[in-house]
Amino acid sequence: MMNLQEGEIKALITKKIMYCNFSSPHEFTLDTNQVIPGYDKEFAQHYSVSIQEIDAEDGDIKLLFSIPSQVIKRMEMFMDIYKEVKPHQEKRLIVYVPLMMMNALKEQGFDIKNSPFRTIRRVERGSNIVSSTKFCI
């Protein structure tokens, strides 16, 4: 696979769900013992949300998230796949995004429910095992 290509997709395809990793360098191990591979560090950084820190006088820091153009282009690629898959309902598309990206999408009023974007849901606290049937929005 070529480095930093928008079309590069790390995925796991089962009978009912196509699980995709948006840009995380971490692999995800599902409760089925199947693994969704991670990306290299350079790819993950290129497709990450921008964060601006605003210091308050009392020591608190407010985080402001923004979504760079290359991340938007990658989101559009996944939305195109989602639009192709959704009408057929044979497979569900789940694209795991970082929690900070999910927060940025919510702040911007993005319709998360009608998209493939989700964050992982661990099977239990302290576990590195990700649920294959429950997803966070």
N, C-alpha and C positions, 0 to 999 in steps of 0.2 A: 504494500500500500504506500502511496505517496504521502509525504508529510505535509500537513497543513492544507489538505484538500477539503473543501466544503462537503464534497460528496462521500468522504470516507465515513463509514458507519461501522461501529462495533456493536454487534447485535447477537441475540440468541433467539432463534425461532422455534416455537413449539407448535403443537396442533392448534392451539387457540389464541396464543399471544405472541407478538413480535416485540421483544424487549430490546430497547436501544439505549446506549449510553450516549448522552449528548456530548460530553467533553471531559468527563472525569478521568484523572490518571489512575483512579482506583478501580479494581475489578469488583464486581458485585456477585456474591455467592447467594443464589436463591435457596429457599427451603427445600427445593427439589435436588439439591447438590449440583445444579447446573451453574455455570459461570458466564457472566457477561464481561468480556475483557475491557481493560482500561486503555487509555491513550497515553502517549508519551507526554512528558512534562511540557515540552514546547507547544504541542497541540492544545493541551489543557489550558495553558496560559493565554494562548491566542484567542480561544473561544470562551473566555470568562467574562463575567460582569465587571464593570468598572465601579470602584468604590471610592467615595469621597468622604473623608472624615472631617467633621466640624466640631471643634473643641468648644465646650461650654466653660464658663468661668468656674463652675463648681467641680471640674474634673471629669464630668460626663462627656462622652463622645457620641455624637449623633452620626449614624452612617446613612449616606445617600447613595442609592444604587442607580446606575444607568446601564443601558444595554447598547454596546457598540455595534456599528453597522455590520461587521462580519458575523456577529452573533445573531443579528436579525436575519441576515441572509441564510444562515444555517437553520434557524427556526422556520423560515419560509420553505426550505427544502423538506423538513419534516412535516410541515402542514400540508404540502402537496401530496406526500405519501399518505398522510392521514385521510385526506379527501378521497383518495383512490381506494383505500381499504375500507373506510367506514360504511359506505353504502352496501357493501357485500356482507358485512357482519360475520364473515367466516373467521376472520382473525381480528384481534384487537391490537392496536399499536400503542405501546407505552414507551415514552421517551423519558428516561430518568435525567432530571436536571438538578443542579445544586440548589440547596435551600435559598441561598442569596439570590439566585436567578428567579426562583419562584416568588420571592418577596418583591423583587423589582417588577415582575410581571403584574402582580397584584396591585402594586402602587400605581402602575400605569393603566389600570382598568382592563387588562387583557382578559378575555373570556377563557379562563383556564378549563372550565368544565367541558367546553366544546373544543378541546384540543387534546393532543396526545401527551402533553407535558405533565409530569408528576414527579414527586420526590419519593425516595425510598421509604418504606415502612419496615422497621426491624421487627423480627418475629418476637423478640423480647428485649427489654432494656439490657444493655451491656453485651448484647450478642452482635456479631457481625453478619448474621444470617438475615437476608432480606426476604420479606414475604413475596410469594409469587402470585398472590391473589388479592392483596390489599395494597392500596397506593394512596399517598397523601397529596392533597391539593392545597 
